[in-house]
């Protein structure tokens, strides 16, 4: 007996029940008859892609993962009555094929892993109650990317409602065994630089007043210690500061948010801080005896890691006088 999978995606919504202001991901079709019940339009952020089952939830750690950054958008769909998680996910797999995406990770219903609780922040922000959280046996997960040099990333999570709080606005729509799909898309985009550049004079003033200066104008490739070319203006100002103040000695301290494994973040922050110091020594002629580096990882936040804006503030480099 052959199993026939019917692709029933459509490109244009044929119904008017979508969340006001929402729309489908660019270029990706929806499962026919689905309604958008949760939505966040794209904005610049960092996202932790799961490439293995979760290890801990607080902080969120997976057996394998990849940090990516760009314009992050998300979409929560309520599938039509009677449609199963299996057929909805199979159609999304066909959509992956149509778009020519590379599958990076796939978790079937019988595979180990409970991903529902990892969407808690999304449920809270979009007033979705707990409709994605508590049906481990019906979960499917698909993670992929485009083949571009700077790829677009996709995470598809499909489950069905079993238990947990249903918000009042969805009380008449969400019932036991109703299938849901959560889609997260990360499109490559550099951070728009606003109020991040600090000149030498401002650096000196901050160091004089507080003993340190916080910098957001030093950029690295995602989850790497490779410094990007657009860091040059800030590096030049640091060098200018140190040339104008020949007795000044600085510690370069790297900081991260709390996403990912603690040990990895500590090591990454250490390597990034050392990379900044090395750039100042090798390219700008600052004496090595005037520079030191340290990686603080996630241990000295300046804002809450529970929000995206807070995590962005925590990803920084500080120059500390010594």
C-alpha positions, 0 to 999 in steps of 0.5 A: 500500500502506497502512502500518498502525501498531498501537497495542499499549500496555497500562496494566498490566504482564502480566509479572514481569520488571521491575526490583524497585521500578520502575513506569511513568511516571504516566499513560503506557502502555508498549509491550506486552511491554516490561520495565523494566531501568533505573529512577530514581524521581522526585527534584528535579533540573535537566535539559537537554532536547535540541531539536537535535543535539548539538555536544559531549559534554563538557560536553554541548551541543546546537544548541538546548536548554532547561533545565528543573527539577522531579521527574526520573524515568527508565525504561529498557525492553527491548522484546520480541524482533522489535520494531523501533525504528520500530514502538516509536517510532511507538507512543510518538508515538501515546501523545503524541497520546493524552496531548495532548502538544506535540512540541518536537523529533523526530529520525528515524533518517535525521536528523543527530545521535548521542544515544546517548552523551548517556545515558552518565551514566544508563547508569553510574548504572543499571548498563546498560553501553553498551547505549544508546550505539552504534547511531547509524543506528537512533536515534529521539528525541522530546521534548514537553511537556504544555499546562499552564501549568507543563508536564510534559516528556517525552523518548523515546529509542528505539534497538536494541543494536549494540555495547558492554558488556552488564552481566552481569545483562542478558547473557541478554536483550540481544542484537544488534538488540534494541530499547530505549527510554529515557524521561525525565519531568520533572514541575514541582515547587518545590525543597523548602527544607531548610537553605537559609535563612541569616539576617543573623547567619549571613551576617555570621559567614561573611563575617567568617570566610571573606570570603564567604557562600554562598546557596541561598535565591535562586531564579530561573525556569529558565534565566532571570534572573527572580527568584522571589517566594520569594527575598524572605526571603533578600533581606530578610536581606541587606538587614538585614545591610547596614543593621546594618553600614553600612560593609559593601560586597558583591559579588554573584557568580552561579554555575552548573553545567556543563550547557549552553553555557559562554558562555550560563552565564556571561551567565546568571550575570552577569544573575542576580547583577546582578538580585540587586543591583538588587533590593537597591537598588530594593526595599530601599534599599541604596545602589548604591555598596555593591554590585557584581555578577559572573557566574562561570558554571561556573568556580568549582564547589564540588562535582563536576558529575558528580553531580546533588547536586554540580550542585545545590551549584554553582548558587548565589549568593555574597556576597563582601566588598570 
